[in-house]
Amino acid sequence: MRNSLEKIDIAIILFLRKIVPPLARVALFAVFFWFGFLKLFDTSPAGPLVAELLGKTLPFITYRGFIVCFGLYEMLVGISFLIPGLERLAIALLMPHMITTFMPLVLLPSITWKGFFTPTLEGQYIIKNLVIIALAFSIAARLKPLKVKNNT
């Protein structure tokens, strides 16, 4: 019995090792492309939060212009995760996005917190991005190191 249970466990683990990398890529693509696409038509539920943050940080930029650019940026992040070979670009694009995404937790506490360590729905929406960061890093962890030519 134990031997067959171990074989099943190994088979499941090997199967997951094969499907997780492409599944992670598709998941990140879906989230970023979909949410970015919604911003292009100003139908994103995050719109009011983005508008508030924009007013606090870059009040000289119009919301409409910003939200379209932001949506296109998110779509580019998603596409970059989907295409093998663009993982480093995807991670590079993801980092400033995540930094700005976490800003409302500090700059807009009345919108993101109900009380001490009690986030609002918007706060929870932001905090869940820790999972996105972990998933993106799991993709990066599987990359082969760059081979840099030394011309000296």
Chimera marker file (.cmm) of the C-alpha trace (Angstrom):
<marker_set name="trace">
<marker id="1" x="0.000" y="0.000" z="0.000" r="1" g="1" b="0" radius="0.5"/>
<marker id="2" x="2.695" y="2.458" z="0.989" r="1" g="1" b="0" radius="0.5"/>
<marker id="3" x="4.662" y="1.859" z="-2.191" r="1" g="1" b="0" radius="0.5"/>
<marker id="4" x="1.644" y="2.581" z="-4.412" r="1" g="1" b="0" radius="0.5"/>
<marker id="5" x="0.822" y="5.717" z="-2.408" r="1" g="1" b="0" radius="0.5"/>
<marker id="6" x="4.392" y="6.930" z="-2.898" r="1" g="1" b="0" radius="0.5"/>
<marker id="7" x="4.145" y="6.234" z="-6.647" r="1" g="1" b="0" radius="0.5"/>
<marker id="8" x="0.906" y="8.211" z="-6.863" r="1" g="1" b="0" radius="0.5"/>
<marker id="9" x="2.468" y="11.056" z="-4.886" r="1" g="1" b="0" radius="0.5"/>
<marker id="10" x="5.521" y="11.117" z="-7.166" r="1" g="1" b="0" radius="0.5"/>
<marker id="11" x="3.322" y="11.019" z="-10.275" r="1" g="1" b="0" radius="0.5"/>
<marker id="12" x="1.250" y="13.956" z="-9.032" r="1" g="1" b="0" radius="0.5"/>
<marker id="13" x="4.357" y="15.963" z="-8.140" r="1" g="1" b="0" radius="0.5"/>
<marker id="14" x="5.972" y="15.292" z="-11.541" r="1" g="1" b="0" radius="0.5"/>
<marker id="15" x="2.741" y="16.229" z="-13.306" r="1" g="1" b="0" radius="0.5"/>
<marker id="16" x="2.501" y="19.490" z="-11.340" r="1" g="1" b="0" radius="0.5"/>
<marker id="17" x="6.138" y="20.321" z="-12.106" r="1" g="1" b="0" radius="0.5"/>
<marker id="18" x="5.279" y="20.114" z="-15.803" r="1" g="1" b="0" radius="0.5"/>
<marker id="19" x="2.059" y="22.115" z="-15.762" r="1" g="1" b="0" radius="0.5"/>
<marker id="20" x="2.803" y="24.785" z="-13.146" r="1" g="1" b="0" radius="0.5"/>
<marker id="21" x="5.154" y="26.960" z="-15.238" r="1" g="1" b="0" radius="0.5"/>
<marker id="22" x="2.745" y="27.376" z="-18.170" r="1" g="1" b="0" radius="0.5"/>
<marker id="23" x="-0.234" y="27.597" z="-15.811" r="1" g="1" b="0" radius="0.5"/>
<marker id="24" x="1.500" y="30.371" z="-13.838" r="1" g="1" b="0" radius="0.5"/>
<marker id="25" x="2.215" y="32.254" z="-17.064" r="1" g="1" b="0" radius="0.5"/>
<marker id="26" x="-1.383" y="31.965" z="-18.243" r="1" g="1" b="0" radius="0.5"/>
<marker id="27" x="-2.717" y="33.017" z="-14.831" r="1" g="1" b="0" radius="0.5"/>
<marker id="28" x="-0.540" y="36.147" z="-14.730" r="1" g="1" b="0" radius="0.5"/>
<marker id="29" x="-1.394" y="36.945" z="-18.339" r="1" g="1" b="0" radius="0.5"/>
<marker id="30" x="-5.130" y="36.569" z="-17.654" r="1" g="1" b="0" radius="0.5"/>
<marker id="31" x="-5.093" y="38.822" z="-14.595" r="1" g="1" b="0" radius="0.5"/>
<marker id="32" x="-2.968" y="41.591" z="-16.077" r="1" g="1" b="0" radius="0.5"/>
<marker id="33" x="-4.402" y="41.558" z="-19.582" r="1" g="1" b="0" radius="0.5"/>
<marker id="34" x="-8.022" y="41.339" z="-18.392" r="1" g="1" b="0" radius="0.5"/>
<marker id="35" x="-7.706" y="44.022" z="-15.729" r="1" g="1" b="0" radius="0.5"/>
<marker id="36" x="-5.768" y="46.254" z="-18.118" r="1" g="1" b="0" radius="0.5"/>
<marker id="37" x="-8.387" y="45.772" z="-20.822" r="1" g="1" b="0" radius="0.5"/>
<marker id="38" x="-11.115" y="46.882" z="-18.407" r="1" g="1" b="0" radius="0.5"/>
<marker id="39" x="-9.185" y="50.091" z="-17.758" r="1" g="1" b="0" radius="0.5"/>
<marker id="40" x="-9.182" y="50.969" z="-21.467" r="1" g="1" b="0" radius="0.5"/>
<marker id="41" x="-12.976" y="51.263" z="-21.345" r="1" g="1" b="0" radius="0.5"/>
<marker id="42" x="-13.038" y="52.752" z="-17.843" r="1" g="1" b="0" radius="0.5"/>
<marker id="43" x="-15.027" y="49.791" z="-16.545" r="1" g="1" b="0" radius="0.5"/>
<marker id="44" x="-12.480" y="48.637" z="-13.970" r="1" g="1" b="0" radius="0.5"/>
<marker id="45" x="-13.726" y="48.435" z="-10.386" r="1" g="1" b="0" radius="0.5"/>
<marker id="46" x="-10.316" y="49.830" z="-9.416" r="1" g="1" b="0" radius="0.5"/>
<marker id="47" x="-11.025" y="53.072" z="-11.320" r="1" g="1" b="0" radius="0.5"/>
<marker id="48" x="-12.107" y="55.185" z="-8.322" r="1" g="1" b="0" radius="0.5"/>
<marker id="49" x="-9.092" y="54.050" z="-6.298" r="1" g="1" b="0" radius="0.5"/>
<marker id="50" x="-6.762" y="54.845" z="-9.200" r="1" g="1" b="0" radius="0.5"/>
<marker id="51" x="-8.392" y="58.266" z="-9.578" r="1" g="1" b="0" radius="0.5"/>
<marker id="52" x="-7.894" y="59.035" z="-5.872" r="1" g="1" b="0" radius="0.5"/>
<marker id="53" x="-4.265" y="57.948" z="-5.949" r="1" g="1" b="0" radius="0.5"/>
<marker id="54" x="-3.619" y="59.874" z="-9.161" r="1" g="1" b="0" radius="0.5"/>
<marker id="55" x="-5.093" y="63.017" z="-7.596" r="1" g="1" b="0" radius="0.5"/>
<marker id="56" x="-2.744" y="62.652" z="-4.628" r="1" g="1" b="0" radius="0.5"/>
<marker id="57" x="0.420" y="61.802" z="-6.554" r="1" g="1" b="0" radius="0.5"/>
<marker id="58" x="0.188" y="63.202" z="-10.098" r="1" g="1" b="0" radius="0.5"/>
<marker id="59" x="-2.627" y="65.760" z="-10.111" r="1" g="1" b="0" radius="0.5"/>
<marker id="60" x="-1.350" y="67.379" z="-13.315" r="1" g="1" b="0" radius="0.5"/>
<marker id="61" x="-2.143" y="64.231" z="-15.363" r="1" g="1" b="0" radius="0.5"/>
<marker id="62" x="-5.707" y="63.664" z="-16.589" r="1" g="1" b="0" radius="0.5"/>
<marker id="63" x="-7.413" y="60.563" z="-15.298" r="1" g="1" b="0" radius="0.5"/>
<marker id="64" x="-8.573" y="59.444" z="-18.759" r="1" g="1" b="0" radius="0.5"/>
<marker id="65" x="-5.103" y="59.696" z="-20.273" r="1" g="1" b="0" radius="0.5"/>
<marker id="66" x="-3.541" y="57.941" z="-17.314" r="1" g="1" b="0" radius="0.5"/>
<marker id="67" x="-6.052" y="55.100" z="-17.074" r="1" g="1" b="0" radius="0.5"/>
<marker id="68" x="-5.632" y="54.229" z="-20.766" r="1" g="1" b="0" radius="0.5"/>
<marker id="69" x="-1.837" y="54.209" z="-20.463" r="1" g="1" b="0" radius="0.5"/>
<marker id="70" x="-2.066" y="52.235" z="-17.225" r="1" g="1" b="0" radius="0.5"/>
<marker id="71" x="-4.369" y="49.695" z="-18.867" r="1" g="1" b="0" radius="0.5"/>
<marker id="72" x="-2.007" y="49.290" z="-21.824" r="1" g="1" b="0" radius="0.5"/>
<marker id="73" x="0.904" y="48.905" z="-19.398" r="1" g="1" b="0" radius="0.5"/>
<marker id="74" x="-0.928" y="46.136" z="-17.524" r="1" g="1" b="0" radius="0.5"/>
<marker id="75" x="-1.737" y="44.400" z="-20.805" r="1" g="1" b="0" radius="0.5"/>
<marker id="76" x="1.969" y="44.565" z="-21.738" r="1" g="1" b="0" radius="0.5"/>
<marker id="77" x="2.886" y="43.012" z="-18.386" r="1" g="1" b="0" radius="0.5"/>
<marker id="78" x="0.438" y="40.183" z="-19.069" r="1" g="1" b="0" radius="0.5"/>
<marker id="79" x="1.689" y="39.573" z="-22.597" r="1" g="1" b="0" radius="0.5"/>
<marker id="80" x="5.299" y="39.604" z="-21.355" r="1" g="1" b="0" radius="0.5"/>
<marker id="81" x="4.552" y="36.854" z="-18.850" r="1" g="1" b="0" radius="0.5"/>
<marker id="82" x="2.895" y="34.763" z="-21.540" r="1" g="1" b="0" radius="0.5"/>
<marker id="83" x="5.780" y="34.791" z="-24.027" r="1" g="1" b="0" radius="0.5"/>
<marker id="84" x="8.787" y="32.602" z="-23.158" r="1" g="1" b="0" radius="0.5"/>
<marker id="85" x="11.964" y="34.657" z="-23.185" r="1" g="1" b="0" radius="0.5"/>
<marker id="86" x="10.263" y="37.831" z="-21.944" r="1" g="1" b="0" radius="0.5"/>
<marker id="87" x="10.143" y="36.826" z="-18.279" r="1" g="1" b="0" radius="0.5"/>
<marker id="88" x="12.853" y="39.295" z="-17.268" r="1" g="1" b="0" radius="0.5"/>
<marker id="89" x="10.975" y="42.107" z="-19.004" r="1" g="1" b="0" radius="0.5"/>
<marker id="90" x="7.758" y="40.998" z="-17.294" r="1" g="1" b="0" radius="0.5"/>
<marker id="91" x="9.408" y="41.076" z="-13.857" r="1" g="1" b="0" radius="0.5"/>
<marker id="92" x="10.987" y="44.475" z="-14.620" r="1" g="1" b="0" radius="0.5"/>
<marker id="93" x="7.569" y="45.844" z="-15.623" r="1" g="1" b="0" radius="0.5"/>
<marker id="94" x="5.888" y="44.196" z="-12.651" r="1" g="1" b="0" radius="0.5"/>
<marker id="95" x="8.047" y="45.810" z="-9.956" r="1" g="1" b="0" radius="0.5"/>
<marker id="96" x="7.076" y="49.479" z="-10.498" r="1" g="1" b="0" radius="0.5"/>
<marker id="97" x="3.480" y="48.357" z="-10.984" r="1" g="1" b="0" radius="0.5"/>
<marker id="98" x="3.463" y="46.573" z="-7.636" r="1" g="1" b="0" radius="0.5"/>
<marker id="99" x="5.114" y="49.510" z="-5.868" r="1" g="1" b="0" radius="0.5"/>
<marker id="100" x="2.432" y="51.886" z="-7.127" r="1" g="1" b="0" radius="0.5"/>
<marker id="101" x="-0.277" y="49.338" z="-6.417" r="1" g="1" b="0" radius="0.5"/>
<marker id="102" x="0.715" y="49.192" z="-2.743" r="1" g="1" b="0" radius="0.5"/>
<marker id="103" x="0.823" y="52.994" z="-2.392" r="1" g="1" b="0" radius="0.5"/>
<marker id="104" x="-2.878" y="53.386" z="-1.462" r="1" g="1" b="0" radius="0.5"/>
<marker id="105" x="-2.258" y="51.355" z="1.704" r="1" g="1" b="0" radius="0.5"/>
<marker id="106" x="-0.132" y="54.293" z="2.894" r="1" g="1" b="0" radius="0.5"/>
<marker id="107" x="-1.468" y="57.281" z="0.949" r="1" g="1" b="0" radius="0.5"/>
<marker id="108" x="-5.196" y="56.467" z="1.068" r="1" g="1" b="0" radius="0.5"/>
<marker id="109" x="-5.725" y="54.789" z="4.440" r="1" g="1" b="0" radius="0.5"/>
<marker id="110" x="-9.357" y="55.888" z="4.704" r="1" g="1" b="0" radius="0.5"/>
<marker id="111" x="-10.114" y="53.846" z="1.570" r="1" g="1" b="0" radius="0.5"/>
<marker id="112" x="-7.901" y="50.828" z="2.260" r="1" g="1" b="0" radius="0.5"/>
<marker id="113" x="-8.215" y="50.266" z="6.032" r="1" g="1" b="0" radius="0.5"/>
<marker id="114" x="-11.201" y="49.829" z="8.344" r="1" g="1" b="0" radius="0.5"/>
<marker id="115" x="-8.945" y="49.727" z="11.392" r="1" g="1" b="0" radius="0.5"/>
<marker id="116" x="-5.596" y="48.435" z="12.611" r="1" g="1" b="0" radius="0.5"/>
<marker id="117" x="-4.638" y="45.469" z="10.376" r="1" g="1" b="0" radius="0.5"/>
<marker id="118" x="-8.222" y="45.314" z="9.091" r="1" g="1" b="0" radius="0.5"/>
<marker id="119" x="-8.255" y="46.088" z="5.378" r="1" g="1" b="0" radius="0.5"/>
<marker id="120" x="-11.312" y="47.181" z="3.456" r="1" g="1" b="0" radius="0.5"/>
<marker id="121" x="-12.265" y="45.259" z="0.317" r="1" g="1" b="0" radius="0.5"/>
<marker id="122" x="-9.959" y="47.614" z="-1.622" r="1" g="1" b="0" radius="0.5"/>
<marker id="123" x="-7.168" y="46.941" z="0.870" r="1" g="1" b="0" radius="0.5"/>
<marker id="124" x="-7.643" y="43.196" z="0.475" r="1" g="1" b="0" radius="0.5"/>
<marker id="125" x="-7.548" y="43.637" z="-3.300" r="1" g="1" b="0" radius="0.5"/>
<marker id="126" x="-4.157" y="45.312" z="-2.931" r="1" g="1" b="0" radius="0.5"/>
<marker id="127" x="-2.720" y="42.910" z="-0.361" r="1" g="1" b="0" radius="0.5"/>
<marker id="128" x="-3.525" y="39.898" z="-2.549" r="1" g="1" b="0" radius="0.5"/>
<marker id="129" x="-0.850" y="41.223" z="-4.898" r="1" g="1" b="0" radius="0.5"/>
<marker id="130" x="1.663" y="39.520" z="-2.611" r="1" g="1" b="0" radius="0.5"/>
<marker id="131" x="0.468" y="36.297" z="-4.262" r="1" g="1" b="0" radius="0.5"/>
<marker id="132" x="1.103" y="37.790" z="-7.717" r="1" g="1" b="0" radius="0.5"/>
<marker id="133" x="4.636" y="38.761" z="-6.657" r="1" g="1" b="0" radius="0.5"/>
<marker id="134" x="5.302" y="35.257" z="-5.294" r="1" g="1" b="0" radius="0.5"/>
<marker id="135" x="3.977" y="33.650" z="-8.492" r="1" g="1" b="0" radius="0.5"/>
<marker id="136" x="6.085" y="35.968" z="-10.668" r="1" g="1" b="0" radius="0.5"/>
<marker id="137" x="9.168" y="35.191" z="-8.579" r="1" g="1" b="0" radius="0.5"/>
<marker id="138" x="8.480" y="31.467" z="-8.948" r="1" g="1" b="0" radius="0.5"/>
<marker id="139" x="8.666" y="31.961" z="-12.716" r="1" g="1" b="0" radius="0.5"/>
<marker id="140" x="11.876" y="33.960" z="-12.355" r="1" g="1" b="0" radius="0.5"/>
<marker id="141" x="13.382" y="31.264" z="-10.125" r="1" g="1" b="0" radius="0.5"/>
<marker id="142" x="13.144" y="28.778" z="-13.009" r="1" g="1" b="0" radius="0.5"/>
<marker id="143" x="15.053" y="31.001" z="-15.451" r="1" g="1" b="0" radius="0.5"/>
<marker id="144" x="18.482" y="30.025" z="-16.666" r="1" g="1" b="0" radius="0.5"/>
<marker id="145" x="21.157" y="32.561" z="-15.723" r="1" g="1" b="0" radius="0.5"/>
<marker id="146" x="22.191" y="34.970" z="-18.465" r="1" g="1" b="0" radius="0.5"/>
<marker id="147" x="25.442" y="34.180" z="-20.210" r="1" g="1" b="0" radius="0.5"/>
<marker id="148" x="27.408" y="37.390" z="-20.471" r="1" g="1" b="0" radius="0.5"/>
<marker id="149" x="30.382" y="37.470" z="-22.831" r="1" g="1" b="0" radius="0.5"/>
<marker id="150" x="33.553" y="38.834" z="-21.321" r="1" g="1" b="0" radius="0.5"/>
<marker id="151" x="35.448" y="40.797" z="-24.007" r="1" g="1" b="0" radius="0.5"/>
<marker id="152" x="38.609" y="41.464" z="-21.994" r="1" g="1" b="0" radius="0.5"/>
<link id1="1" id2="2" r="1" g="1" b="0" radius="0.2"/>
<link id1="2" id2="3" r="1" g="1" b="0" radius="0.2"/>
<link id1="3" id2="4" r="1" g="1" b="0" radius="0.2"/>
<link id1="4" id2="5" r="1" g="1" b="0" radius="0.2"/>
<link id1="5" id2="6" r="1" g="1" b="0" radius="0.2"/>
<link id1="6" id2="7" r="1" g="1" b="0" radius="0.2"/>
<link id1="7" id2="8" r="1" g="1" b="0" radius="0.2"/>
<link id1="8" id2="9" r="1" g="1" b="0" radius="0.2"/>
<link id1="9" id2="10" r="1" g="1" b="0" radius="0.2"/>
<link id1="10" id2="11" r="1" g="1" b="0" radius="0.2"/>
<link id1="11" id2="12" r="1" g="1" b="0" radius="0.2"/>
<link id1="12" id2="13" r="1" g="1" b="0" radius="0.2"/>
<link id1="13" id2="14" r="1" g="1" b="0" radius="0.2"/>
<link id1="14" id2="15" r="1" g="1" b="0" radius="0.2"/>
<link id1="15" id2="16" r="1" g="1" b="0" radius="0.2"/>
<link id1="16" id2="17" r="1" g="1" b="0" radius="0.2"/>
<link id1="17" id2="18" r="1" g="1" b="0" radius="0.2"/>
<link id1="18" id2="19" r="1" g="1" b="0" radius="0.2"/>
<link id1="19" id2="20" r="1" g="1" b="0" radius="0.2"/>
<link id1="20" id2="21" r="1" g="1" b="0" radius="0.2"/>
<link id1="21" id2="22" r="1" g="1" b="0" radius="0.2"/>
<link id1="22" id2="23" r="1" g="1" b="0" radius="0.2"/>
<link id1="23" id2="24" r="1" g="1" b="0" radius="0.2"/>
<link id1="24" id2="25" r="1" g="1" b="0" radius="0.2"/>
<link id1="25" id2="26" r="1" g="1" b="0" radius="0.2"/>
<link id1="26" id2="27" r="1" g="1" b="0" radius="0.2"/>
<link id1="27" id2="28" r="1" g="1" b="0" radius="0.2"/>
<link id1="28" id2="29" r="1" g="1" b="0" radius="0.2"/>
<link id1="29" id2="30" r="1" g="1" b="0" radius="0.2"/>
<link id1="30" id2="31" r="1" g="1" b="0" radius="0.2"/>
<link id1="31" id2="32" r="1" g="1" b="0" radius="0.2"/>
<link id1="32" id2="33" r="1" g="1" b="0" radius="0.2"/>
<link id1="33" id2="34" r="1" g="1" b="0" radius="0.2"/>
<link id1="34" id2="35" r="1" g="1" b="0" radius="0.2"/>
<link id1="35" id2="36" r="1" g="1" b="0" radius="0.2"/>
<link id1="36" id2="37" r="1" g="1" b="0" radius="0.2"/>
<link id1="37" id2="38" r="1" g="1" b="0" radius="0.2"/>
<link id1="38" id2="39" r="1" g="1" b="0" radius="0.2"/>
<link id1="39" id2="40" r="1" g="1" b="0" radius="0.2"/>
<link id1="40" id2="41" r="1" g="1" b="0" radius="0.2"/>
<link id1="41" id2="42" r="1" g="1" b="0" radius="0.2"/>
<link id1="42" id2="43" r="1" g="1" b="0" radius="0.2"/>
<link id1="43" id2="44" r="1" g="1" b="0" radius="0.2"/>
<link id1="44" id2="45" r="1" g="1" b="0" radius="0.2"/>
<link id1="45" id2="46" r="1" g="1" b="0" radius="0.2"/>
<link id1="46" id2="47" r="1" g="1" b="0" radius="0.2"/>
<link id1="47" id2="48" r="1" g="1" b="0" radius="0.2"/>
<link id1="48" id2="49" r="1" g="1" b="0" radius="0.2"/>
<link id1="49" id2="50" r="1" g="1" b="0" radius="0.2"/>
<link id1="50" id2="51" r="1" g="1" b="0" radius="0.2"/>
<link id1="51" id2="52" r="1" g="1" b="0" radius="0.2"/>
<link id1="52" id2="53" r="1" g="1" b="0" radius="0.2"/>
<link id1="53" id2="54" r="1" g="1" b="0" radius="0.2"/>
<link id1="54" id2="55" r="1" g="1" b="0" radius="0.2"/>
<link id1="55" id2="56" r="1" g="1" b="0" radius="0.2"/>
<link id1="56" id2="57" r="1" g="1" b="0" radius="0.2"/>
<link id1="57" id2="58" r="1" g="1" b="0" radius="0.2"/>
<link id1="58" id2="59" r="1" g="1" b="0" radius="0.2"/>
<link id1="59" id2="60" r="1" g="1" b="0" radius="0.2"/>
<link id1="60" id2="61" r="1" g="1" b="0" radius="0.2"/>
<link id1="61" id2="62" r="1" g="1" b="0" radius="0.2"/>
<link id1="62" id2="63" r="1" g="1" b="0" radius="0.2"/>
<link id1="63" id2="64" r="1" g="1" b="0" radius="0.2"/>
<link id1="64" id2="65" r="1" g="1" b="0" radius="0.2"/>
<link id1="65" id2="66" r="1" g="1" b="0" radius="0.2"/>
<link id1="66" id2="67" r="1" g="1" b="0" radius="0.2"/>
<link id1="67" id2="68" r="1" g="1" b="0" radius="0.2"/>
<link id1="68" id2="69" r="1" g="1" b="0" radius="0.2"/>
<link id1="69" id2="70" r="1" g="1" b="0" radius="0.2"/>
<link id1="70" id2="71" r="1" g="1" b="0" radius="0.2"/>
<link id1="71" id2="72" r="1" g="1" b="0" radius="0.2"/>
<link id1="72" id2="73" r="1" g="1" b="0" radius="0.2"/>
<link id1="73" id2="74" r="1" g="1" b="0" radius="0.2"/>
<link id1="74" id2="75" r="1" g="1" b="0" radius="0.2"/>
<link id1="75" id2="76" r="1" g="1" b="0" radius="0.2"/>
<link id1="76" id2="77" r="1" g="1" b="0" radius="0.2"/>
<link id1="77" id2="78" r="1" g="1" b="0" radius="0.2"/>
<link id1="78" id2="79" r="1" g="1" b="0" radius="0.2"/>
<link id1="79" id2="80" r="1" g="1" b="0" radius="0.2"/>
<link id1="80" id2="81" r="1" g="1" b="0" radius="0.2"/>
<link id1="81" id2="82" r="1" g="1" b="0" radius="0.2"/>
<link id1="82" id2="83" r="1" g="1" b="0" radius="0.2"/>
<link id1="83" id2="84" r="1" g="1" b="0" radius="0.2"/>
<link id1="84" id2="85" r="1" g="1" b="0" radius="0.2"/>
<link id1="85" id2="86" r="1" g="1" b="0" radius="0.2"/>
<link id1="86" id2="87" r="1" g="1" b="0" radius="0.2"/>
<link id1="87" id2="88" r="1" g="1" b="0" radius="0.2"/>
<link id1="88" id2="89" r="1" g="1" b="0" radius="0.2"/>
<link id1="89" id2="90" r="1" g="1" b="0" radius="0.2"/>
<link id1="90" id2="91" r="1" g="1" b="0" radius="0.2"/>
<link id1="91" id2="92" r="1" g="1" b="0" radius="0.2"/>
<link id1="92" id2="93" r="1" g="1" b="0" radius="0.2"/>
<link id1="93" id2="94" r="1" g="1" b="0" radius="0.2"/>
<link id1="94" id2="95" r="1" g="1" b="0" radius="0.2"/>
<link id1="95" id2="96" r="1" g="1" b="0" radius="0.2"/>
<link id1="96" id2="97" r="1" g="1" b="0" radius="0.2"/>
<link id1="97" id2="98" r="1" g="1" b="0" radius="0.2"/>
<link id1="98" id2="99" r="1" g="1" b="0" radius="0.2"/>
<link id1="99" id2="100" r="1" g="1" b="0" radius="0.2"/>
<link id1="100" id2="101" r="1" g="1" b="0" radius="0.2"/>
<link id1="101" id2="102" r="1" g="1" b="0" radius="0.2"/>
<link id1="102" id2="103" r="1" g="1" b="0" radius="0.2"/>
<link id1="103" id2="104" r="1" g="1" b="0" radius="0.2"/>
<link id1="104" id2="105" r="1" g="1" b="0" radius="0.2"/>
<link id1="105" id2="106" r="1" g="1" b="0" radius="0.2"/>
<link id1="106" id2="107" r="1" g="1" b="0" radius="0.2"/>
<link id1="107" id2="108" r="1" g="1" b="0" radius="0.2"/>
<link id1="108" id2="109" r="1" g="1" b="0" radius="0.2"/>
<link id1="109" id2="110" r="1" g="1" b="0" radius="0.2"/>
<link id1="110" id2="111" r="1" g="1" b="0" radius="0.2"/>
<link id1="111" id2="112" r="1" g="1" b="0" radius="0.2"/>
<link id1="112" id2="113" r="1" g="1" b="0" radius="0.2"/>
<link id1="113" id2="114" r="1" g="1" b="0" radius="0.2"/>
<link id1="114" id2="115" r="1" g="1" b="0" radius="0.2"/>
<link id1="115" id2="116" r="1" g="1" b="0" radius="0.2"/>
<link id1="116" id2="117" r="1" g="1" b="0" radius="0.2"/>
<link id1="117" id2="118" r="1" g="1" b="0" radius="0.2"/>
<link id1="118" id2="119" r="1" g="1" b="0" radius="0.2"/>
<link id1="119" id2="120" r="1" g="1" b="0" radius="0.2"/>
<link id1="120" id2="121" r="1" g="1" b="0" radius="0.2"/>
<link id1="121" id2="122" r="1" g="1" b="0" radius="0.2"/>
<link id1="122" id2="123" r="1" g="1" b="0" radius="0.2"/>
<link id1="123" id2="124" r="1" g="1" b="0" radius="0.2"/>
<link id1="124" id2="125" r="1" g="1" b="0" radius="0.2"/>
<link id1="125" id2="126" r="1" g="1" b="0" radius="0.2"/>
<link id1="126" id2="127" r="1" g="1" b="0" radius="0.2"/>
<link id1="127" id2="128" r="1" g="1" b="0" radius="0.2"/>
<link id1="128" id2="129" r="1" g="1" b="0" radius="0.2"/>
<link id1="129" id2="130" r="1" g="1" b="0" radius="0.2"/>
<link id1="130" id2="131" r="1" g="1" b="0" radius="0.2"/>
<link id1="131" id2="132" r="1" g="1" b="0" radius="0.2"/>
<link id1="132" id2="133" r="1" g="1" b="0" radius="0.2"/>
<link id1="133" id2="134" r="1" g="1" b="0" radius="0.2"/>
<link id1="134" id2="135" r="1" g="1" b="0" radius="0.2"/>
<link id1="135" id2="136" r="1" g="1" b="0" radius="0.2"/>
<link id1="136" id2="137" r="1" g="1" b="0" radius="0.2"/>
<link id1="137" id2="138" r="1" g="1" b="0" radius="0.2"/>
<link id1="138" id2="139" r="1" g="1" b="0" radius="0.2"/>
<link id1="139" id2="140" r="1" g="1" b="0" radius="0.2"/>
<link id1="140" id2="141" r="1" g="1" b="0" radius="0.2"/>
<link id1="141" id2="142" r="1" g="1" b="0" radius="0.2"/>
<link id1="142" id2="143" r="1" g="1" b="0" radius="0.2"/>
<link id1="143" id2="144" r="1" g="1" b="0" radius="0.2"/>
<link id1="144" id2="145" r="1" g="1" b="0" radius="0.2"/>
<link id1="145" id2="146" r="1" g="1" b="0" radius="0.2"/>
<link id1="146" id2="147" r="1" g="1" b="0" radius="0.2"/>
<link id1="147" id2="148" r="1" g="1" b="0" radius="0.2"/>
<link id1="148" id2="149" r="1" g="1" b="0" radius="0.2"/>
<link id1="149" id2="150" r="1" g="1" b="0" radius="0.2"/>
<link id1="150" id2="151" r="1" g="1" b="0" radius="0.2"/>
<link id1="151" id2="152" r="1" g="1" b="0" radius="0.2"/>
</marker_set>
